[in-house]
Amino acid sequence: MVIRNKSSLSSTPASVTQVTDTGYQNVANSYGGLTASAEIGNLIRVIAGTGRGQPPSTITANTSTQLTFQPPLLMDDTSIWIVEAPTWTFQADSTSIDNANPLTPVTLSVPTANFIEQAMLIAGFTVDVNGNESPDGDQPFREDWIYGEVGAPSGEMKISIPGTLAIGSNLGPAAFYTSTVALQNGVTCMVKQAPVGADLVIQVYAGTTLLFTVTIAAGSTVGSATGTPAIGPETPVIINLTAVGTTLGFPHHIAHQWANSAHIAGAHVFRSGRVGSDRCRDDLGQAVIVG
């Protein structure tokens, strides 16, 4: 969801330092609204109606539905605004333009990181022969929705531990990579039947090095841990269980899946991946344990 805001200000334009929009409380955030103080340092920009063309103002405080900012902005009940990051993160220069016709199109590319399902604000500025840049305010800009690209991982691994899980070490089948793989998104562990009476604690090792400790709480079927460790070539991936619930039954389930250089024996538990290219970031860097 991308929010554009419109408040119940007066129809008479006035210089204001605070705006309220109850629309921040919506189904996307379970009607909780903004996180208090989370927008401090970001910018509020009027994109339509009264106040369009002013430089953005810096947010100094916020509640779940209200923004406070400085300097003041001229606004009324026609003003529509957005909240944006405090700086232009990516920028690029075009070649010099000697063009008497302002309707002649000019194209330039702005390299960015790979954003997945994110709104972006894109603007154009002019620079004179002395290097002076047009001010940030009444420049042409456009909001764009970036779908992003998942990218292709260079290795993927899944391991499963069928049957009833119990405390023990090296419970999974033999599994390793033939080249170094750097994880990107930590590890996620899943079981089909939730542990009862106590948590399920899983340790993931690369050889003798502990990479992750994951807890699946009693009554839950999923647990995760963050981190970006690397797994070296021919290093065995080892799954240990250090605690289980009082009852834990798991159906047998085996499904092989592998990609590129990954060596897999067994199935359905451990997924790991790395960035496929400079412009694509994959979502695979994770381990999955399924009973």
C-alpha positions as CSV (number, residue, x, y, z in Angstrom):
1,M,0.0,0.0,0.0
2,V,1.3,3.5,-0.9
3,I,-0.3,6.3,1.0
4,R,-0.9,9.8,-0.3
5,N,-2.2,12.0,2.4
6,K,-5.0,14.7,2.5
7,S,-6.0,16.2,5.8
8,S,-9.0,18.1,7.0
9,L,-7.3,21.5,7.0
10,S,-9.3,24.7,6.5
11,S,-10.2,25.8,3.0
12,T,-8.2,29.0,3.6
13,P,-4.5,28.5,2.8
14,A,-2.3,28.9,5.9
15,S,1.3,28.3,7.0
16,V,1.2,25.1,9.1
17,T,3.7,23.0,11.0
18,Q,1.4,20.1,11.8
19,V,-1.0,17.9,9.8
20,T,-3.2,15.0,10.7
21,D,-4.6,12.2,8.6
22,T,-6.6,9.4,10.1
23,G,-6.1,7.4,6.9
24,Y,-2.7,6.4,8.4
25,Q,-4.8,3.9,10.4
26,N,-5.8,1.3,7.9
27,V,-6.0,-2.4,7.2
28,A,-2.4,-2.6,6.1
29,N,-1.2,-1.9,9.7
30,S,-4.2,-3.4,11.5
31,Y,-5.4,0.2,12.1
32,G,-2.4,1.0,14.3
33,G,-1.2,3.9,12.2
34,L,2.3,5.2,12.1
35,T,4.9,4.1,14.7
36,A,5.4,7.0,17.1
37,S,8.6,9.0,16.3
38,A,9.5,6.7,13.4
39,E,9.2,9.4,10.8
40,I,11.5,11.9,12.5
41,G,14.2,13.1,10.0
42,N,12.1,12.1,7.0
43,L,10.6,14.8,4.7
44,I,7.0,15.8,4.0
45,R,6.4,17.0,0.5
46,V,3.3,18.5,-1.0
47,I,2.7,16.9,-4.4
48,A,-0.6,18.4,-5.4
49,G,-3.0,21.2,-4.5
50,T,-2.0,24.3,-2.5
51,G,1.6,24.2,-1.5
52,R,2.8,22.2,-4.6
53,G,6.3,23.5,-5.6
54,Q,7.6,24.2,-2.1
55,P,10.8,22.6,-0.9
56,P,10.0,19.6,1.4
57,S,10.0,20.2,5.2
58,T,11.7,18.0,7.8
59,I,9.6,16.0,10.2
60,T,10.4,16.7,13.8
61,A,7.8,14.4,15.5
62,N,5.0,12.1,14.7
63,T,2.1,10.2,16.4
64,S,0.1,7.4,14.8
65,T,-1.9,9.9,12.7
66,Q,-0.1,13.3,13.0
67,L,3.1,14.8,11.6
68,T,5.0,17.8,13.0
69,F,7.6,19.5,10.8
70,Q,9.8,22.6,10.2
71,P,9.9,24.9,8.4
72,P,6.2,25.6,7.9
73,L,4.4,24.7,4.7
74,L,1.6,26.6,3.0
75,M,-1.4,24.2,2.9
76,D,-5.1,23.9,2.9
77,D,-7.8,21.2,2.4
78,T,-6.7,20.7,-1.2
79,S,-3.1,19.8,-0.3
80,I,-1.9,16.3,-0.9
81,W,1.4,15.2,0.6
82,I,3.8,12.2,0.8
83,V,6.5,11.3,3.3
84,E,9.9,10.6,1.7
85,A,13.5,9.7,2.8
86,P,15.7,12.6,3.9
87,T,18.1,12.4,0.9
88,W,18.2,11.5,-2.7
89,T,19.9,8.1,-2.4
90,F,20.8,7.6,-6.1
91,Q,21.7,10.1,-8.7
92,A,23.2,10.4,-12.2
93,D,24.1,13.1,-14.7
94,S,23.1,13.3,-18.3
95,T,25.3,14.5,-21.0
96,S,25.3,18.3,-21.8
97,I,22.1,19.4,-23.5
98,D,22.2,22.1,-26.1
99,N,18.5,22.1,-27.0
100,A,16.4,25.0,-28.2
101,N,13.3,22.9,-28.2
102,P,12.1,22.0,-24.6
103,L,9.8,19.3,-26.0
104,T,12.7,17.2,-27.4
105,P,13.0,14.2,-25.1
106,V,16.3,13.4,-23.3
107,T,17.0,10.0,-21.7
108,L,19.4,9.1,-18.9
109,S,19.7,6.1,-16.6
110,V,20.0,6.2,-12.9
111,P,21.5,3.0,-11.4
112,T,19.9,1.9,-8.2
113,A,19.9,-1.1,-5.8
114,N,17.4,-3.8,-6.5
115,F,14.2,-2.6,-4.8
116,I,11.4,-5.2,-4.5
117,E,7.8,-4.0,-4.3
118,Q,8.7,-0.5,-3.1
119,A,7.6,3.0,-4.0
120,M,10.2,5.4,-5.4
121,L,10.2,9.1,-6.0
122,I,12.1,10.1,-9.1
123,A,12.9,13.8,-10.0
124,G,14.8,15.8,-12.6
125,F,17.0,18.8,-11.9
126,T,18.7,21.2,-14.2
127,V,22.3,22.4,-13.9
128,D,23.6,25.6,-15.5
129,V,27.1,26.1,-17.0
130,N,28.4,27.2,-13.6
131,G,27.3,24.0,-11.9
132,N,24.3,25.6,-10.1
133,E,21.5,23.0,-9.6
134,S,17.9,24.0,-9.6
135,P,16.3,24.0,-6.2
136,D,14.4,21.0,-4.8
137,G,10.7,22.1,-4.9
138,D,9.0,22.8,-8.2
139,Q,11.0,20.3,-10.3
140,P,9.2,17.6,-12.3
141,F,8.9,14.4,-10.4
142,R,7.1,11.1,-10.6
143,E,6.2,8.4,-8.1
144,D,7.0,4.9,-9.4
145,W,6.3,1.4,-8.1
146,I,9.3,-0.9,-8.4
147,Y,8.5,-4.5,-8.6
148,G,12.1,-5.5,-8.5
149,E,13.6,-8.8,-9.7
150,V,14.3,-11.8,-7.5
151,G,17.5,-12.9,-9.3
152,A,19.0,-16.4,-9.8
153,P,20.8,-18.0,-6.9
154,S,24.1,-19.7,-7.6
155,G,23.3,-22.5,-5.1
156,E,20.3,-23.9,-3.3
157,M,20.0,-26.6,-0.7
158,K,17.1,-28.3,1.0
159,I,17.4,-30.9,3.7
160,S,14.7,-32.8,5.6
161,I,14.6,-34.9,8.8
162,P,11.8,-37.3,8.4
163,G,10.1,-39.2,11.2
164,T,9.8,-38.1,14.8
165,L,12.3,-35.5,15.9
166,A,14.4,-36.1,19.1
167,I,17.3,-34.4,20.8
168,G,20.5,-35.4,18.9
169,S,23.4,-34.2,16.7
170,N,24.0,-34.5,13.0
171,L,20.4,-35.6,12.4
172,G,20.2,-34.6,8.7
173,P,21.7,-36.4,5.7
174,A,25.1,-35.5,4.2
175,A,24.9,-32.1,2.5
176,F,27.5,-29.6,1.4
177,Y,28.4,-27.0,-1.3
178,T,31.2,-27.5,-3.8
179,S,32.1,-23.7,-3.7
180,T,31.7,-21.0,-1.0
181,V,28.1,-19.8,-0.6
182,A,27.2,-16.6,1.3
183,L,23.7,-16.6,2.9
184,Q,21.7,-13.5,2.4
185,N,18.6,-13.8,4.6
186,G,19.5,-15.9,7.6
187,V,17.6,-19.2,8.3
188,T,13.9,-20.1,8.7
189,C,12.9,-23.5,10.2
190,M,9.5,-25.0,9.8
191,V,7.8,-28.1,11.2
192,K,4.5,-29.5,10.2
193,Q,3.3,-30.2,13.8
194,A,3.9,-27.6,16.5
195,P,5.9,-28.7,19.6
196,V,3.8,-29.1,22.8
197,G,4.9,-28.3,26.3
198,A,8.3,-26.9,25.4
199,D,10.2,-25.1,22.7
200,L,12.0,-26.8,19.8
201,V,15.6,-25.6,19.6
202,I,17.6,-26.2,16.4
203,Q,21.3,-25.5,15.8
204,V,22.7,-25.2,12.3
205,Y,26.4,-25.8,11.9
206,A,28.9,-25.5,9.0
207,G,31.4,-28.1,10.1
208,T,32.3,-27.2,13.7
209,T,31.1,-23.6,13.3
210,L,27.7,-22.8,14.8
211,L,25.9,-20.6,12.2
212,F,22.4,-20.3,13.7
213,T,20.4,-21.2,16.8
214,V,16.7,-21.2,15.9
215,T,13.8,-21.6,18.4
216,I,10.4,-22.8,17.4
217,A,8.2,-21.8,20.3
218,A,5.7,-24.3,21.8
219,G,2.5,-24.1,19.8
220,S,4.2,-22.6,16.7
221,T,5.5,-24.2,13.6
222,V,8.0,-21.6,12.4
223,G,11.2,-20.1,13.8
224,S,14.0,-18.0,12.2
225,A,17.3,-16.3,12.9
226,T,19.1,-13.6,11.0
227,G,22.7,-13.5,9.8
228,T,24.8,-13.6,6.6
229,P,27.5,-16.2,7.2
230,A,29.4,-18.0,4.4
231,I,29.5,-21.8,4.0
232,G,32.8,-23.0,2.6
233,P,33.3,-25.6,-0.1
234,E,33.0,-29.3,1.0
235,T,31.9,-28.1,4.5
236,P,29.2,-30.3,5.9
237,V,25.9,-28.7,6.9
238,I,24.9,-30.2,10.3
239,I,21.5,-30.0,12.0
240,N,21.4,-30.6,15.8
241,L,18.4,-30.5,18.1
242,T,19.0,-29.5,21.7
243,A,15.4,-29.3,23.0
244,V,12.1,-30.6,21.9
245,G,8.5,-30.5,23.1
246,T,6.9,-33.1,25.2
247,T,5.1,-34.4,22.1
248,L,6.5,-34.1,18.6
249,G,5.3,-36.2,15.7
250,F,6.3,-35.6,12.1
251,P,5.2,-37.4,8.9
252,H,7.9,-38.6,6.5
253,H,8.4,-36.2,3.6
254,I,11.1,-36.2,1.0
255,A,11.4,-33.9,-2.0
256,H,14.7,-33.3,-3.7
257,Q,15.6,-29.8,-5.0
258,W,18.9,-28.4,-5.9
259,A,20.4,-25.8,-8.1
260,N,23.7,-25.3,-9.9
261,S,26.7,-26.4,-7.7
262,A,24.8,-27.6,-4.6
263,H,25.3,-31.2,-3.6
264,I,22.1,-32.5,-1.9
265,A,21.4,-35.7,-0.2
266,G,18.0,-36.0,1.4
267,A,15.6,-33.1,1.0
268,H,13.3,-30.4,2.2
269,V,15.0,-28.6,5.0
270,F,17.9,-26.3,4.3
271,R,17.8,-23.6,1.6
272,S,20.7,-21.2,1.1
273,G,21.5,-18.7,-1.6
274,R,23.6,-15.8,-2.6
275,V,23.3,-12.7,-4.8
276,G,23.0,-13.8,-8.4
277,S,24.3,-10.6,-10.0
278,D,25.0,-6.9,-9.3
279,R,21.4,-5.9,-10.0
280,C,19.5,-8.8,-8.6
281,R,19.2,-9.8,-4.9
282,D,17.7,-13.2,-4.3
283,D,15.3,-14.1,-1.5
284,L,16.6,-17.6,-1.0
285,G,19.3,-17.1,1.6
286,Q,17.5,-19.2,4.2
287,A,17.2,-22.6,5.6
288,V,13.9,-24.4,5.9
289,I,13.3,-27.4,8.1
290,V,10.1,-29.4,7.4
291,G,9.0,-32.5,9.3
